[in-house]
Amino acid sequence: MTAEALIASAEALRDDLETLRFGPPVTHVYNPLVYAMESYAAYLRRFATGPRRVVFLGMNPGPWGMAQTGVPFGNVELVRDWLQVPVTVSRPAIEHPKRPVMGLDCTRREVSGDRLWGAIRDHFGTPERFFARNLIANYCPLMFMEESGRNRTPDKLAIAERRELYAACDRHLQRLADVLQPEWIIGIGSFAAERAEAALADRPILFGRIMHPSPANPQTNQGWAGAVERELAALGVCPL
């Protein structure tokens, strides 16, 4: 089954990443594939039931999204009420005091997830209509934090750390592509788009990118969903 193959691949990625170590300024690393694997597996079993025409690929978890729910871009409210994925999480082995993992008890909103899943909900109406031809995944499942609690994105890691991390994540993305056989991989932001093109350069896959919904980009605060619909229309891909 498609979902079981993807779950096995995620477990292999989880085990590969458990051997990696990251130095300063990174002080804490969360891996939802360890403490929220049940939730991620439930997401795949519900929505990754066969080949998908488009895979939307994010960078890595946000502190109030996948880090809380195990679902890519998984804002608590949308995961609970719209996707209706059962969330079962424990706690990271070493937890940052400013980034507690509380699962569905988390009251903070993941703005990126709010925008992404909110736009999908508003356009498709039901999860089943979206997931009939699409899936959302992350390139890297790890969240990196500095002592202050500030996020550190994978592209800002030391060169040697990036090399090992990217090698493991590339292998997982290649397995994902083998299983889902997508026509398109659309990077949500430049980083994911570039990693997809590098990891899958030898595959007959079309690549594109859309604007990341992070509020850190001022452009996203001026009608992100409309801008992304235009980007996808220009590529010839169904709009969000």
Steps between C-alpha positions, in 0.01 A plus 500: 500500500612853422462632853686208658789545259518870588484421872786252465701765314429757773612252764823442308553877479427534872763239582758659266451841661530366855873447440563863399628769738476877461723757664457863612307717452252208489418390855179298447380272219146365479419198284122449472566166330611383845242646738207555258546207262151365575348826379713515186417137421129573549529794257661277238256213550206734452627712212787318320300213357653487152701694241460878512531743211646782710714487812531834678831498688577717802834565669473371858263515799388820664479525881120527512426275202659163425700524823168486687289269282734289287323626185687719248397864552262351755331790675319345798151626419507392135650159577236436765191650336555478123756228431372308803831318546523338845793666676707288737825657618745453783778747576846556351780351711645847561235769482562872457316691776373754246381235254300243700330220310137489611325330207136602470531699823726749321323836472753667270419526130743399226444787258656317205277199559199720557551660162589185307236262634248784526539578128466132414187469715344810347568383143427126524243488777588150616838335567404212270470729198848641555671172586352314204786638290731679743709450814698731726833386645811655652852458367657494847311381810731668752442834672813682619502758780759731645536572872257793472235274346552653158457263206806418294415376152689206347677718243663695786669194653874440473612359165595158636170476689303593189683240292396210724150634555433560132629154404247334733213728397582454130477122538160533664374738229617257232309216668193725530519576128535130419186421700277795403617534137417874488479695178589818692694587811426855608736650755330715761775761497835504322688266735264205452482558125878501468544186712235316298667587171841392634377170648278402206691640204502161327124444530233588241339750738395859443612752763360829615480724802251716678546778751550375854212612726728609785416845640875568501458580130315835473352397164297227668306758698352646182280216379708183511226266377424712195868531412547124525196430281659718233835320540337159465290613203816620326653154553189324376431338836160501672461799734487471875 
